[in-house]
Amino acid sequence: MNPTLQVLFSALAYIGLKVLACAAILIIGWIIAKVIGNLVDKGLAKARFNHLAQRTGMDRWTGRYTPSGLVGKLVYYALLLFTFQLAFSVFGPNPISNLIDTVISWLPRLIVACVILVVAVAIANAVFDVITNALSHFSYGRAVGRIAQVAIIAFGVIAALNQIGVATTITMPVLIAVLGTIAGILIVGVGGGLIGPMRQRWERALNKFEEEGTRVTDHLKTRAAEQRAAVDAGLTKDRGDTMVQAKYPGEKPADRKPSAKESADKLTEKASALRNDMKSGPEL
């Protein structure tokens, strides 16, 4: 046989074996990734992960997937990446393997960023509930809670972007644009033709703040009066300024000393009874 053809057939056979090995690794890896993804989905669903995501509000970010299904899909695609890395490594160093290696080395940072975002959203929802319930008596309570929630989520997003290494290229231009917009509004609006309307708005805001301050003070005074009334209703005070608590409602404490007025009333009653007995008795 021609040596050239022999070398060609040997090279084709060598490449064919590598292609078969790559295909076998891809098929086996795909099956394993599919099975593990389904197991993760079912395991998290049995562990009530979907209920936890619903309580924290994270189910709004999962789209058409359930929270457990989304985690199962992420595990599935991550295993596929490792499968591709192993399969293309059969051909030796190549651009596709280098790209997959870069993506795989970046995955831990992405996972940490997702955890930061999840924790930030959970904390933001908890802070919103606490502030809204604490300031439920006031008109601005929900607005203050919403501002705090948005601020915490914004800090979480910035921290997540910083973790994956895109904070400098994305957050800085956005932050500069926001600050520039605010500065332009202040310069053109407040320093220009909106001085009169802004003065009126500030007067209304200050009046509103004063009214709310009065309401807060009255509310605190009312609560304090109610607490004092509750304490006075459950406790009795004797002449020596010692508080003795009754065991049951309406029951007088057994160790309470009678006051001077009560003692005088009892002596008067006894004297009246004795005088009546003397009048009704036999005359001597």
C-alpha positions as CSV (number, residue, x, y, z in Angstrom):
1,M,0.0,0.0,0.0
2,N,1.1,3.5,-0.7
3,P,2.7,5.0,2.4
4,T,0.8,8.2,1.9
5,L,-2.5,6.4,1.9
6,Q,-1.5,4.4,4.9
7,V,-0.7,7.6,6.9
8,L,-4.0,9.1,5.7
9,F,-6.0,6.1,6.8
10,S,-4.2,6.0,10.2
11,A,-4.9,9.7,10.8
12,L,-8.6,9.2,9.8
13,A,-8.9,6.2,12.1
14,Y,-7.2,8.2,14.9
15,I,-9.6,11.1,14.4
16,G,-12.6,8.7,14.1
17,L,-11.7,7.1,17.4
18,K,-11.5,10.5,19.1
19,V,-14.9,11.5,17.6
20,L,-16.5,8.3,18.8
21,A,-15.0,8.8,22.3
22,C,-16.2,12.4,22.3
23,A,-19.7,11.3,21.2
24,A,-19.8,8.5,23.9
25,I,-18.8,11.0,26.6
26,L,-21.4,13.5,25.5
27,I,-24.2,10.9,25.5
28,I,-23.3,9.4,28.8
29,G,-22.8,12.8,30.4
30,W,-26.1,14.0,29.0
31,I,-27.9,11.1,30.6
32,I,-26.2,11.5,33.9
33,A,-26.9,15.3,33.9
34,K,-30.6,14.7,33.1
35,V,-31.0,12.1,35.9
36,I,-29.2,14.2,38.5
37,G,-31.2,17.4,37.5
38,N,-34.5,15.5,38.0
39,L,-33.3,14.1,41.3
40,V,-32.4,17.6,42.6
41,D,-35.8,18.9,41.4
42,K,-37.7,16.2,43.2
43,G,-35.6,16.3,46.3
44,L,-35.9,20.0,46.8
45,A,-39.7,19.8,46.2
46,K,-40.0,17.1,48.9
47,A,-37.9,19.3,51.2
48,R,-40.5,22.1,50.8
49,F,-38.0,24.4,49.0
50,N,-40.8,25.8,46.9
51,H,-42.8,26.8,50.0
52,L,-39.7,28.5,51.4
53,A,-39.2,30.4,48.1
54,Q,-42.8,31.4,48.1
55,R,-42.6,32.8,51.7
56,T,-39.5,34.8,50.8
57,G,-40.9,36.1,47.5
58,M,-38.2,34.4,45.4
59,D,-40.8,32.6,43.3
60,R,-41.5,35.8,41.4
61,W,-38.0,35.5,39.9
62,T,-38.2,31.9,38.6
63,G,-40.5,32.6,35.6
64,R,-42.3,29.6,34.3
65,Y,-40.2,27.2,36.4
66,T,-40.8,26.3,39.9
67,P,-38.0,27.2,42.3
68,S,-36.9,23.5,42.7
69,G,-37.2,23.1,38.9
70,L,-35.0,26.1,38.3
71,V,-32.3,24.7,40.6
72,G,-32.6,21.3,38.9
73,K,-32.1,23.0,35.5
74,L,-29.0,24.9,36.8
75,V,-27.5,21.7,38.0
76,Y,-28.3,20.0,34.7
77,Y,-26.6,22.7,32.6
78,A,-23.6,22.8,35.0
79,L,-23.1,19.1,34.6
80,L,-23.4,19.5,30.8
81,L,-20.6,22.1,30.9
82,F,-18.3,19.6,32.7
83,T,-19.4,17.0,30.2
84,F,-18.4,19.2,27.3
85,Q,-15.1,20.0,28.9
86,L,-14.3,16.3,29.3
87,A,-15.5,15.4,25.8
88,F,-13.6,18.1,24.0
89,S,-10.5,17.5,26.0
90,V,-10.2,14.2,24.0
91,F,-8.9,16.4,21.1
92,G,-6.2,18.0,23.2
93,P,-5.8,21.8,23.6
94,N,-8.3,23.6,21.5
95,P,-10.2,27.0,21.6
96,I,-13.5,25.3,22.6
97,S,-11.9,23.6,25.6
98,N,-10.2,26.9,26.6
99,L,-13.6,28.7,26.5
100,I,-15.3,26.0,28.5
101,D,-12.5,26.1,31.1
102,T,-13.0,29.9,31.5
103,V,-16.7,29.5,32.0
104,I,-16.3,26.7,34.5
105,S,-13.8,28.7,36.5
106,W,-16.3,31.6,36.5
107,L,-19.2,29.5,37.8
108,P,-18.3,29.6,41.5
109,R,-18.3,33.4,41.4
110,L,-21.7,33.3,39.7
111,I,-23.1,31.0,42.4
112,V,-21.8,33.3,45.2
113,A,-23.4,36.3,43.4
114,C,-26.8,34.4,43.2
115,V,-26.6,33.6,46.9
116,I,-25.9,37.3,47.7
117,L,-28.8,38.3,45.7
118,V,-31.2,35.8,47.3
119,V,-30.1,36.9,50.8
120,A,-30.5,40.6,49.9
121,V,-34.0,40.0,48.6
122,A,-35.0,38.0,51.7
123,I,-33.6,40.7,54.0
124,A,-35.3,43.4,52.0
125,N,-38.7,41.7,52.2
126,A,-38.3,41.2,56.0
127,V,-37.3,44.9,56.5
128,F,-40.3,46.0,54.4
129,D,-42.7,43.9,56.5
130,V,-41.2,45.1,59.8
131,I,-41.3,48.8,58.8
132,T,-44.8,48.6,57.3
133,N,-46.2,46.9,60.4
134,A,-44.4,49.3,62.8
135,L,-45.6,52.4,61.0
136,S,-49.0,51.1,60.0
137,H,-50.7,54.0,61.9
138,F,-49.1,56.6,59.7
139,S,-49.6,57.4,56.0
140,Y,-46.0,57.3,55.1
141,G,-45.3,53.9,56.6
142,R,-45.6,51.9,53.4
143,A,-43.5,54.4,51.5
144,V,-40.7,54.3,54.0
145,G,-40.7,50.4,53.9
146,R,-40.6,50.4,50.1
147,I,-37.7,52.8,50.0
148,A,-35.7,50.7,52.5
149,Q,-36.6,47.5,50.5
150,V,-35.4,49.0,47.2
151,A,-32.2,50.3,48.8
152,I,-31.3,46.9,50.2
153,I,-32.0,45.2,46.9
154,A,-29.9,47.8,45.1
155,F,-27.0,47.2,47.4
156,G,-27.4,43.4,46.9
157,V,-27.3,43.8,43.2
158,I,-24.2,45.9,43.3
159,A,-22.5,43.4,45.6
160,A,-23.5,40.5,43.2
161,L,-22.2,42.4,40.2
162,N,-19.0,43.1,42.0
163,Q,-18.7,39.4,42.8
164,I,-18.9,38.4,39.1
165,G,-16.5,41.1,38.1
166,V,-18.9,43.4,36.1
167,A,-19.6,46.0,38.7
168,T,-17.0,48.5,37.5
169,T,-18.2,48.4,33.9
170,I,-21.9,48.5,34.6
171,T,-22.7,50.1,37.9
172,M,-20.4,53.0,37.6
173,P,-21.9,54.4,34.4
174,V,-25.4,53.8,35.8
175,L,-24.5,55.5,39.1
176,I,-22.9,58.5,37.3
177,A,-26.0,58.8,35.1
178,V,-28.3,58.8,38.1
179,L,-26.2,61.3,40.0
180,G,-26.0,63.5,36.9
181,T,-29.8,63.4,36.5
182,I,-30.4,64.4,40.1
183,A,-27.8,67.2,39.9
184,G,-29.4,68.5,36.7
185,I,-32.9,68.5,38.3
186,L,-31.6,70.4,41.3
187,I,-29.7,73.0,39.3
188,V,-32.3,73.7,36.7
189,G,-35.4,73.1,38.8
190,V,-34.7,74.2,42.3
191,G,-32.3,77.0,41.2
192,G,-34.4,78.2,38.3
193,G,-38.1,78.6,37.7
194,L,-39.3,76.1,40.2
195,I,-38.3,78.1,43.3
196,G,-41.9,79.2,44.1
197,P,-43.5,75.7,43.7
198,M,-40.6,74.1,45.6
199,R,-41.1,76.6,48.4
200,Q,-44.8,75.6,48.6
201,R,-43.9,71.9,48.5
202,W,-41.4,72.3,51.3
203,E,-44.0,74.2,53.4
204,R,-46.5,71.4,52.9
205,A,-43.8,68.8,53.7
206,L,-42.8,70.6,56.9
207,N,-46.5,71.0,57.9
208,K,-47.1,67.3,57.2
209,F,-44.0,66.4,59.2
210,E,-45.2,68.5,62.2
211,E,-48.7,66.9,62.0
212,E,-47.1,63.5,62.0
213,G,-44.9,64.4,64.9
214,T,-47.9,65.5,66.9
215,R,-49.7,62.3,66.0
216,V,-46.7,60.2,67.1
217,T,-46.5,62.1,70.4
218,D,-50.3,61.7,71.1
219,H,-50.1,58.0,70.2
220,L,-47.2,57.4,72.6
221,K,-49.0,59.3,75.4
222,T,-52.2,57.3,74.8
223,R,-50.2,54.0,74.9
224,A,-48.5,55.1,78.1
225,A,-51.9,56.1,79.7
226,E,-53.3,52.7,78.7
227,Q,-50.4,50.9,80.3
228,R,-50.7,52.9,83.5
229,A,-54.5,52.2,83.6
230,A,-53.8,48.5,83.1
231,V,-51.3,48.5,86.0
232,D,-53.7,50.5,88.2
233,A,-56.5,48.1,87.5
234,G,-54.5,45.0,88.4
235,L,-52.8,46.4,91.5
236,T,-54.0,47.9,94.8
237,K,-52.2,50.4,97.0
238,D,-52.3,50.4,100.7
239,R,-51.6,53.3,103.2
240,G,-47.9,52.5,103.4
241,D,-47.5,52.9,99.5
242,T,-46.9,49.2,99.0
243,M,-48.5,47.5,96.0
244,V,-50.3,44.3,96.7
245,Q,-51.6,42.3,93.7
246,A,-54.9,40.5,93.9
247,K,-55.0,36.9,92.9
248,Y,-58.2,37.0,90.9
249,P,-60.1,39.9,89.3
250,G,-62.4,41.6,91.7
251,E,-60.8,39.9,94.8
252,K,-59.4,42.1,97.5
253,P,-56.0,41.2,98.9
254,A,-56.1,39.4,102.2
255,D,-53.1,41.1,103.7
256,R,-54.3,44.7,103.0
257,K,-54.6,46.8,106.1
258,P,-57.8,48.8,106.5
259,S,-57.5,52.5,106.1
260,A,-58.4,55.1,108.8
261,K,-61.8,55.9,107.2
262,E,-62.7,52.2,106.9
263,S,-61.9,51.7,110.6
264,A,-64.0,54.7,111.7
265,D,-66.9,53.5,109.6
266,K,-66.8,50.1,111.2
267,L,-66.6,51.6,114.7
268,T,-69.6,53.8,113.9
269,E,-71.6,50.8,112.6
270,K,-70.8,48.9,115.8
271,A,-71.8,51.9,118.1
272,S,-75.1,52.2,116.2
273,A,-75.8,48.5,116.5
274,L,-75.1,48.6,120.3
275,R,-77.3,51.7,120.7
276,N,-80.2,50.0,118.9
277,D,-79.8,46.9,121.1
278,M,-79.9,49.0,124.2
279,K,-83.1,50.8,123.1
280,S,-84.8,47.6,122.2
281,G,-83.8,45.8,125.4
282,P,-86.0,45.6,128.6
283,E,-86.3,48.8,130.6
284,L,-84.9,48.7,134.2
